[in-house]
């Protein structure tokens, strides 16, 4: 049995271009990739999680994908501005620690348009906030999920080919 792979997903700048109509026009392309990977689970990391109920957030997804929405990350309040850098990743790691017995080796990645939210760049699929999730991003997500399935993720950044740490867990203790 294949273990779950978690995708921590932002909405604005990912499911639709940031600052435009919030029509989730890019979500069908993300869902098409998810359908190829039954082990993939979505965890909502968007600020939308603080504005809308889980029921309303889940309803944005196609009916066949809805059961694979694993929840939303907790909201952490930074004590000072410097804590904003990497905040979404810390929230994601807290979610993993709360939901996965072997959270330090859990398979995860992030879809986000803001690089400052994530310290572990090898796990970040950075979208262009002006375009949202594109065909190029779909290829990169497919490659990342395939590498998780094959057990080879973490050794190479999928966009640059550079060596990268597997997780923020390796850099410092989160939980």
CORDAFEN-V5432 format. One record per residue. RES is the residue in three letters. OMEGA is omega as a letter, one per 40 degrees, with the letter a starting at -180 (none if undefined). D_LAST is the distance of its C-alpha to the last C-alpha in Angstrom with 2 decimals. Layout:
res=(RES:RES)
omega=(OMEGA:OMEGA)
d_last=(D_LAST:D_LAST)
This chain:
res=(UNK:UNK:UNK:UNK:UNK:UNK:UNK:UNK:UNK:UNK:UNK:UNK:UNK:UNK:UNK:UNK:UNK:UNK:UNK:UNK:UNK:UNK:UNK:UNK:UNK:UNK:UNK:UNK:UNK:UNK:UNK:UNK:UNK:UNK:UNK:UNK:UNK:UNK:UNK:UNK:UNK:UNK:UNK:UNK:UNK:UNK:UNK:UNK:UNK:UNK:UNK:UNK:UNK:UNK:UNK:UNK:UNK:UNK:UNK:UNK:UNK:UNK:UNK:UNK:UNK:UNK:UNK:UNK:UNK:UNK:UNK:UNK:UNK:UNK:UNK:UNK:UNK:UNK:UNK:UNK:UNK:UNK:UNK:UNK:UNK:UNK:UNK:UNK:UNK:UNK:UNK:UNK:UNK:UNK:UNK:UNK:UNK:UNK:UNK:UNK:UNK:UNK:UNK:UNK:UNK:UNK:UNK:UNK:UNK:UNK:UNK:UNK:UNK:UNK:UNK:UNK:UNK:UNK:UNK:UNK:UNK:UNK:UNK:UNK:UNK:UNK:UNK:UNK:UNK:UNK:UNK:UNK:UNK:UNK:UNK:UNK:UNK:UNK:UNK:UNK:UNK:UNK:UNK:UNK:UNK:UNK:UNK:UNK:UNK:UNK:UNK:UNK:UNK:UNK:UNK:UNK:UNK:UNK:UNK:UNK:UNK:UNK:UNK:UNK:UNK:UNK:UNK:UNK:UNK:UNK:UNK:UNK:UNK:UNK:UNK)
omega=(i:i:a:i:a:i:i:a:i:i:a:a:i:a:i:i:a:i:i:i:a:a:i:a:a:a:i:i:i:a:i:i:a:a:i:a:a:a:a:i:a:i:a:a:a:i:i:a:i:a:a:i:i:i:i:i:a:a:i:a:i:a:a:a:a:i:a:i:a:i:i:i:i:i:i:i:i:i:i:a:a:a:i:a:i:a:a:i:i:i:i:i:i:i:i:a:i:a:a:i:a:a:a:i:a:i:a:i:a:i:a:i:a:a:a:i:a:i:a:a:a:i:a:i:a:i:i:a:i:a:a:a:a:i:i:i:i:i:a:i:i:i:a:a:i:i:i:a:a:i:a:a:i:a:a:i:a:a:a:a:a:i:a:i:a:a:i:i:a:a:i:i:a:a:none)
d_last=(27.33:25.18:21.51:20.33:19.67:17.91:19.52:17.84:21.12:22.51:26.07:28.10:29.09:28.03:29.86:32.62:33.53:32.01:34.60:36.90:37.57:34.44:36.09:33.33:35.96:33.55:31.68:34.35:33.77:30.02:30.92:33.52:30.95:28.68:31.74:31.98:28.50:28.24:24.69:23.52:21.65:21.30:18.48:19.94:18.16:21.40:22.20:24.67:22.02:22.61:26.38:27.22:26.59:24.92:28.47:29.88:27.20:27.64:31.41:31.30:30.70:33.49:34.11:33.25:29.82:28.81:27.64:25.12:23.30:20.03:19.09:17.73:14.47:13.55:15.12:13.31:15.95:15.96:17.50:19.61:20.91:19.08:15.76:17.58:17.45:14.79:13.82:14.48:12.31:9.22:10.58:11.17:7.81:6.76:10.13:9.74:6.93:9.51:12.48:12.36:12.50:12.27:9.77:9.62:13.37:13.90:16.82:16.36:18.27:19.03:22.45:22.79:25.57:23.59:22.24:20.48:17.95:16.53:15.86:16.15:19.84:20.56:18.75:20.47:23.89:25.26:28.15:31.03:30.76:34.58:34.87:31.76:30.97:33.98:35.61:34.22:30.66:31.51:32.54:29.32:27.17:29.43:29.02:25.22:25.19:27.89:25.92:22.93:25.56:27.12:23.95:24.76:22.32:20.29:23.18:25.22:24.92:27.02:28.99:29.62:29.51:27.61:25.14:21.49:18.05:16.70:13.32:11.13:8.90:12.09:12.44:9.42:5.94:3.79:0.00)
